[in-house]
Amino acid sequence: MNADTHVLDRPPAGAGVDWTIPQDWAAYTPEDHATWDLLFARQAALLPGRASESWLRGLDVLKLSKPGIPDFDELSERLMKATGWQVVAVPGLVPDAVFFDHLANRRFVAGNFIRRRDQLDYLQEPDVFHDVFGHVPMLADPVFADYLVAYGQGGLRALEYGSLNRLARLYWYTVEFGLVEEAGGLRIYGSGIVSSRGESIFALDDPSPNRIGFDLKRVMRTEYRIDDYQQSYFVIPSFEELLRVTVETDFAPLYAALDGLPDLAVDAIVDGDRVLTHGSQTYAAERRRG
């Protein structure tokens, strides 16, 4: 189920009005399943001591009865029992309103294609490994599961305010590339990190990136890049605090306040930051020279 592009502007033939499609588990090839198994084994061996305990506990939900790529029906049955979530297949990147509506109703959208063997270490567009291995373990955590519901509800409101770019940054720096203070150090929970061997190491060990204490307003001012390792990571104190801040914040005045402030660069350190690591930014500098 490899594909050249999965970015669409309307539901393809056979998709529902909510953009969902059958996963068609039987259509995966032995090579597809072998690719999943290779990626799974590699990351599962690397992440103990690096990933958060919540993510590691949630990994058990992926240990299903069939080999290879998880069957979304079986996976959803297990998730429903844990947190009321389910995983639904979509043909690619769906419109924002569709994405937010699914999250608000405890449905996580996942691509059903998997990367090629020559893309093991980097794929710009999320595939089934990123979406399922990266995201689903955290959906088994009740607190984080509630956070994603709140985010989906907030996303639908953000569309009304024209502030989607601000809210996208919150998703990026938490759900995709978040770190959490845990066990006397830092741990990974963002799906973009846990599904990447290179960034699983870089995010915690490399001296290059900034690691900054999470602040909602600060995060929503900060630009991000999609084509390389992050130059700054934001660190939450706990998932309970992330949920509390999200639920208790009135986003309308926050969006209004942000409209009067400049965006911050991906590598910026500013007054008021709680800096856990002031990065050297050597990685970014070397990439620019290269």
Contacts in CASP RR format, 6 or more apart in sequence:
PFRMAT RR
TARGET T0000
AUTHOR 0000-0000-0000
METHOD contacts of the structure
MODEL  1
MNADTHVLDRPPAGAGVDWTIPQDWAAYTPEDHATWDLLFARQAALLPGR
ASESWLRGLDVLKLSKPGIPDFDELSERLMKATGWQVVAVPGLVPDAVFF
DHLANRRFVAGNFIRRRDQLDYLQEPDVFHDVFGHVPMLADPVFADYLVA
YGQGGLRALEYGSLNRLARLYWYTVEFGLVEEAGGLRIYGSGIVSSRGES
IFALDDPSPNRIGFDLKRVMRTEYRIDDYQQSYFVIPSFEELLRVTVETD
FAPLYAALDGLPDLAVDAIVDGDRVLTHGSQTYAAERRRG
1 24 0 8 1.000
1 27 0 8 1.000
1 28 0 8 1.000
1 29 0 8 1.000
1 32 0 8 1.000
1 112 0 8 1.000
1 113 0 8 1.000
1 114 0 8 1.000
1 128 0 8 1.000
2 113 0 8 1.000
2 114 0 8 1.000
2 115 0 8 1.000
2 116 0 8 1.000
3 113 0 8 1.000
5 125 0 8 1.000
6 91 0 8 1.000
6 92 0 8 1.000
6 93 0 8 1.000
6 111 0 8 1.000
6 113 0 8 1.000
6 125 0 8 1.000
7 92 0 8 1.000
7 93 0 8 1.000
7 125 0 8 1.000
8 91 0 8 1.000
8 92 0 8 1.000
8 93 0 8 1.000
8 94 0 8 1.000
9 95 0 8 1.000
11 17 0 8 1.000
11 19 0 8 1.000
11 91 0 8 1.000
12 21 0 8 1.000
12 91 0 8 1.000
14 21 0 8 1.000
15 21 0 8 1.000
15 90 0 8 1.000
15 91 0 8 1.000
18 98 0 8 1.000
18 101 0 8 1.000
18 102 0 8 1.000
19 90 0 8 1.000
19 91 0 8 1.000
19 94 0 8 1.000
19 95 0 8 1.000
19 98 0 8 1.000
19 109 0 8 1.000
20 88 0 8 1.000
20 89 0 8 1.000
20 90 0 8 1.000
20 109 0 8 1.000
21 89 0 8 1.000
21 90 0 8 1.000
21 91 0 8 1.000
21 112 0 8 1.000
22 89 0 8 1.000
23 71 0 8 1.000
23 72 0 8 1.000
23 73 0 8 1.000
23 89 0 8 1.000
23 112 0 8 1.000
24 89 0 8 1.000
24 112 0 8 1.000
25 66 0 8 1.000
25 69 0 8 1.000
25 71 0 8 1.000
25 72 0 8 1.000
25 73 0 8 1.000
28 68 0 8 1.000
28 69 0 8 1.000
28 114 0 8 1.000
31 117 0 8 1.000
32 69 0 8 1.000
32 114 0 8 1.000
33 67 0 8 1.000
33 68 0 8 1.000
33 69 0 8 1.000
34 68 0 8 1.000
35 114 0 8 1.000
35 115 0 8 1.000
35 116 0 8 1.000
35 117 0 8 1.000
35 120 0 8 1.000
35 129 0 8 1.000
36 68 0 8 1.000
36 69 0 8 1.000
36 114 0 8 1.000
36 128 0 8 1.000
36 129 0 8 1.000
37 67 0 8 1.000
37 68 0 8 1.000
38 120 0 8 1.000
39 120 0 8 1.000
39 129 0 8 1.000
39 133 0 8 1.000
39 195 0 8 1.000
40 62 0 8 1.000
40 68 0 8 1.000
40 129 0 8 1.000
40 133 0 8 1.000
42 197 0 8 1.000
43 133 0 8 1.000
43 194 0 8 1.000
43 195 0 8 1.000
43 197 0 8 1.000
43 200 0 8 1.000
44 59 0 8 1.000
46 197 0 8 1.000
46 200 0 8 1.000
46 201 0 8 1.000
47 55 0 8 1.000
47 56 0 8 1.000
47 188 0 8 1.000
47 194 0 8 1.000
47 200 0 8 1.000
48 56 0 8 1.000
49 183 0 8 1.000
49 187 0 8 1.000
50 187 0 8 1.000
50 188 0 8 1.000
50 200 0 8 1.000
50 204 0 8 1.000
51 187 0 8 1.000
51 188 0 8 1.000
51 189 0 8 1.000
51 194 0 8 1.000
51 200 0 8 1.000
52 180 0 8 1.000
52 182 0 8 1.000
52 187 0 8 1.000
52 188 0 8 1.000
52 189 0 8 1.000
53 182 0 8 1.000
53 183 0 8 1.000
53 187 0 8 1.000
54 137 0 8 1.000
54 138 0 8 1.000
54 141 0 8 1.000
54 143 0 8 1.000
54 144 0 8 1.000
54 189 0 8 1.000
54 239 0 8 1.000
55 137 0 8 1.000
55 138 0 8 1.000
55 141 0 8 1.000
55 188 0 8 1.000
55 189 0 8 1.000
55 190 0 8 1.000
55 194 0 8 1.000
56 137 0 8 1.000
57 137 0 8 1.000
57 140 0 8 1.000
57 141 0 8 1.000
58 136 0 8 1.000
58 137 0 8 1.000
58 138 0 8 1.000
58 140 0 8 1.000
58 141 0 8 1.000
59 137 0 8 1.000
60 140 0 8 1.000
61 75 0 8 1.000
61 78 0 8 1.000
61 79 0 8 1.000
61 82 0 8 1.000
61 136 0 8 1.000
61 137 0 8 1.000
61 139 0 8 1.000
61 140 0 8 1.000
62 70 0 8 1.000
62 75 0 8 1.000
62 132 0 8 1.000
62 133 0 8 1.000
62 136 0 8 1.000
62 137 0 8 1.000
64 70 0 8 1.000
64 71 0 8 1.000
64 74 0 8 1.000
64 75 0 8 1.000
64 78 0 8 1.000
65 74 0 8 1.000
66 74 0 8 1.000
69 114 0 8 1.000
69 128 0 8 1.000
69 132 0 8 1.000
70 132 0 8 1.000
70 136 0 8 1.000
72 86 0 8 1.000
72 87 0 8 1.000
72 88 0 8 1.000
72 89 0 8 1.000
72 110 0 8 1.000
72 112 0 8 1.000
75 87 0 8 1.000
75 132 0 8 1.000
75 136 0 8 1.000
76 85 0 8 1.000
76 86 0 8 1.000
76 87 0 8 1.000
76 88 0 8 1.000
79 85 0 8 1.000
79 86 0 8 1.000
79 87 0 8 1.000
79 136 0 8 1.000
79 139 0 8 1.000
79 140 0 8 1.000
80 86 0 8 1.000
82 139 0 8 1.000
82 140 0 8 1.000
82 142 0 8 1.000
82 145 0 8 1.000
83 106 0 8 1.000
83 139 0 8 1.000
83 140 0 8 1.000
83 141 0 8 1.000
83 142 0 8 1.000
83 145 0 8 1.000
84 106 0 8 1.000
84 145 0 8 1.000
85 106 0 8 1.000
85 107 0 8 1.000
85 108 0 8 1.000
85 139 0 8 1.000
85 145 0 8 1.000
86 106 0 8 1.000
86 107 0 8 1.000
86 108 0 8 1.000
87 107 0 8 1.000
87 108 0 8 1.000
87 110 0 8 1.000
87 132 0 8 1.000
87 136 0 8 1.000
88 102 0 8 1.000
88 107 0 8 1.000
88 108 0 8 1.000
88 109 0 8 1.000
88 110 0 8 1.000
89 109 0 8 1.000
89 110 0 8 1.000
89 111 0 8 1.000
89 112 0 8 1.000
90 109 0 8 1.000
90 110 0 8 1.000
90 111 0 8 1.000
90 112 0 8 1.000
91 111 0 8 1.000
91 112 0 8 1.000
92 111 0 8 1.000
92 125 0 8 1.000
93 125 0 8 1.000
93 126 0 8 1.000
94 102 0 8 1.000
94 109 0 8 1.000
96 155 0 8 1.000
96 159 0 8 1.000
96 164 0 8 1.000
97 156 0 8 1.000
97 159 0 8 1.000
98 109 0 8 1.000
99 109 0 8 1.000
100 152 0 8 1.000
100 153 0 8 1.000
100 154 0 8 1.000
100 155 0 8 1.000
100 156 0 8 1.000
100 159 0 8 1.000
101 152 0 8 1.000
101 156 0 8 1.000
102 108 0 8 1.000
102 109 0 8 1.000
103 148 0 8 1.000
103 149 0 8 1.000
103 151 0 8 1.000
103 152 0 8 1.000
104 149 0 8 1.000
104 152 0 8 1.000
104 153 0 8 1.000
104 154 0 8 1.000
104 156 0 8 1.000
106 145 0 8 1.000
106 149 0 8 1.000
108 131 0 8 1.000
108 135 0 8 1.000
108 136 0 8 1.000
108 139 0 8 1.000
108 148 0 8 1.000
109 131 0 8 1.000
110 128 0 8 1.000
110 131 0 8 1.000
110 132 0 8 1.000
110 135 0 8 1.000
111 126 0 8 1.000
111 127 0 8 1.000
111 128 0 8 1.000
111 131 0 8 1.000
112 128 0 8 1.000
113 127 0 8 1.000
113 128 0 8 1.000
114 127 0 8 1.000
114 128 0 8 1.000
114 129 0 8 1.000
115 123 0 8 1.000
115 127 0 8 1.000
115 129 0 8 1.000
121 196 0 8 1.000
121 197 0 8 1.000
121 198 0 8 1.000
122 196 0 8 1.000
123 130 0 8 1.000
124 226 0 8 1.000
124 227 0 8 1.000
129 195 0 8 1.000
130 191 0 8 1.000
130 192 0 8 1.000
130 195 0 8 1.000
131 191 0 8 1.000
133 194 0 8 1.000
133 195 0 8 1.000
134 190 0 8 1.000
134 191 0 8 1.000
134 192 0 8 1.000
134 194 0 8 1.000
134 195 0 8 1.000
135 175 0 8 1.000
135 191 0 8 1.000
137 194 0 8 1.000
138 144 0 8 1.000
138 145 0 8 1.000
138 175 0 8 1.000
138 189 0 8 1.000
138 190 0 8 1.000
138 191 0 8 1.000
139 145 0 8 1.000
139 148 0 8 1.000
141 239 0 8 1.000
143 239 0 8 1.000
143 240 0 8 1.000
143 243 0 8 1.000
144 189 0 8 1.000
144 239 0 8 1.000
144 242 0 8 1.000
144 243 0 8 1.000
146 243 0 8 1.000
147 174 0 8 1.000
147 239 0 8 1.000
147 242 0 8 1.000
147 243 0 8 1.000
147 246 0 8 1.000
148 175 0 8 1.000
150 243 0 8 1.000
150 246 0 8 1.000
150 247 0 8 1.000
151 167 0 8 1.000
151 170 0 8 1.000
151 171 0 8 1.000
151 175 0 8 1.000
151 246 0 8 1.000
154 167 0 8 1.000
154 251 0 8 1.000
155 164 0 8 1.000
155 167 0 8 1.000
157 251 0 8 1.000
157 252 0 8 1.000
158 164 0 8 1.000
158 166 0 8 1.000
158 167 0 8 1.000
158 251 0 8 1.000
158 255 0 8 1.000
161 251 0 8 1.000
161 252 0 8 1.000
161 255 0 8 1.000
162 255 0 8 1.000
163 251 0 8 1.000
163 255 0 8 1.000
163 258 0 8 1.000
166 220 0 8 1.000
166 255 0 8 1.000
166 258 0 8 1.000
167 220 0 8 1.000
167 251 0 8 1.000
169 219 0 8 1.000
169 220 0 8 1.000
169 221 0 8 1.000
169 222 0 8 1.000
169 223 0 8 1.000
169 224 0 8 1.000
170 216 0 8 1.000
170 219 0 8 1.000
170 220 0 8 1.000
172 224 0 8 1.000
173 214 0 8 1.000
173 219 0 8 1.000
173 222 0 8 1.000
173 224 0 8 1.000
173 233 0 8 1.000
173 234 0 8 1.000
174 190 0 8 1.000
174 214 0 8 1.000
174 219 0 8 1.000
174 234 0 8 1.000
174 236 0 8 1.000
174 242 0 8 1.000
175 190 0 8 1.000
175 191 0 8 1.000
176 190 0 8 1.000
176 191 0 8 1.000
176 192 0 8 1.000
176 193 0 8 1.000
177 190 0 8 1.000
177 192 0 8 1.000
177 193 0 8 1.000
177 203 0 8 1.000
177 224 0 8 1.000
177 230 0 8 1.000
177 233 0 8 1.000
178 188 0 8 1.000
178 189 0 8 1.000
178 190 0 8 1.000
178 193 0 8 1.000
178 233 0 8 1.000
178 234 0 8 1.000
178 235 0 8 1.000
178 236 0 8 1.000
179 186 0 8 1.000
179 187 0 8 1.000
179 188 0 8 1.000
179 189 0 8 1.000
179 190 0 8 1.000
179 193 0 8 1.000
179 203 0 8 1.000
179 204 0 8 1.000
179 211 0 8 1.000
179 233 0 8 1.000
179 234 0 8 1.000
179 235 0 8 1.000
179 236 0 8 1.000
180 186 0 8 1.000
180 187 0 8 1.000
180 188 0 8 1.000
180 189 0 8 1.000
180 235 0 8 1.000
180 236 0 8 1.000
180 237 0 8 1.000
180 238 0 8 1.000
180 239 0 8 1.000
181 187 0 8 1.000
181 235 0 8 1.000
181 236 0 8 1.000
181 237 0 8 1.000
181 238 0 8 1.000
186 204 0 8 1.000
186 211 0 8 1.000
186 235 0 8 1.000
186 276 0 8 1.000
187 204 0 8 1.000
188 194 0 8 1.000
188 200 0 8 1.000
188 203 0 8 1.000
188 204 0 8 1.000
189 239 0 8 1.000
192 199 0 8 1.000
193 199 0 8 1.000
193 200 0 8 1.000
193 203 0 8 1.000
194 200 0 8 1.000
198 229 0 8 1.000
199 229 0 8 1.000
199 230 0 8 1.000
202 208 0 8 1.000
202 209 0 8 1.000
202 229 0 8 1.000
202 283 0 8 1.000
203 209 0 8 1.000
203 229 0 8 1.000
203 230 0 8 1.000
203 233 0 8 1.000
206 229 0 8 1.000
206 283 0 8 1.000
207 277 0 8 1.000
207 279 0 8 1.000
207 280 0 8 1.000
207 282 0 8 1.000
208 229 0 8 1.000
208 231 0 8 1.000
208 279 0 8 1.000
208 280 0 8 1.000
208 281 0 8 1.000
208 282 0 8 1.000
208 283 0 8 1.000
208 284 0 8 1.000
209 229 0 8 1.000
209 230 0 8 1.000
209 231 0 8 1.000
209 232 0 8 1.000
209 233 0 8 1.000
209 277 0 8 1.000
209 279 0 8 1.000
209 281 0 8 1.000
209 283 0 8 1.000
210 231 0 8 1.000
210 232 0 8 1.000
210 233 0 8 1.000
210 267 0 8 1.000
210 269 0 8 1.000
210 275 0 8 1.000
210 277 0 8 1.000
210 278 0 8 1.000
210 279 0 8 1.000
211 232 0 8 1.000
211 233 0 8 1.000
211 235 0 8 1.000
211 275 0 8 1.000
211 276 0 8 1.000
211 277 0 8 1.000
211 279 0 8 1.000
212 218 0 8 1.000
212 232 0 8 1.000
212 233 0 8 1.000
212 234 0 8 1.000
212 235 0 8 1.000
212 269 0 8 1.000
212 273 0 8 1.000
212 274 0 8 1.000
212 275 0 8 1.000
212 276 0 8 1.000
213 234 0 8 1.000
213 235 0 8 1.000
213 236 0 8 1.000
213 273 0 8 1.000
213 274 0 8 1.000
213 275 0 8 1.000
213 276 0 8 1.000
214 234 0 8 1.000
214 235 0 8 1.000
214 236 0 8 1.000
214 237 0 8 1.000
214 242 0 8 1.000
215 234 0 8 1.000
215 273 0 8 1.000
215 274 0 8 1.000
216 245 0 8 1.000
216 246 0 8 1.000
216 249 0 8 1.000
216 254 0 8 1.000
217 254 0 8 1.000
217 257 0 8 1.000
217 258 0 8 1.000
218 234 0 8 1.000
218 264 0 8 1.000
218 270 0 8 1.000
218 273 0 8 1.000
219 234 0 8 1.000
220 254 0 8 1.000
220 258 0 8 1.000
221 258 0 8 1.000
221 261 0 8 1.000
221 262 0 8 1.000
221 263 0 8 1.000
221 264 0 8 1.000
222 232 0 8 1.000
222 234 0 8 1.000
222 263 0 8 1.000
222 264 0 8 1.000
222 265 0 8 1.000
222 266 0 8 1.000
222 268 0 8 1.000
223 263 0 8 1.000
223 264 0 8 1.000
223 265 0 8 1.000
223 266 0 8 1.000
224 230 0 8 1.000
224 266 0 8 1.000
225 231 0 8 1.000
225 266 0 8 1.000
228 284 0 8 1.000
228 287 0 8 1.000
229 283 0 8 1.000
230 266 0 8 1.000
231 266 0 8 1.000
231 267 0 8 1.000
231 281 0 8 1.000
231 283 0 8 1.000
231 284 0 8 1.000
232 266 0 8 1.000
232 267 0 8 1.000
232 268 0 8 1.000
235 276 0 8 1.000
236 242 0 8 1.000
264 270 0 8 1.000
267 281 0 8 1.000
267 284 0 8 1.000
269 275 0 8 1.000
269 278 0 8 1.000
END
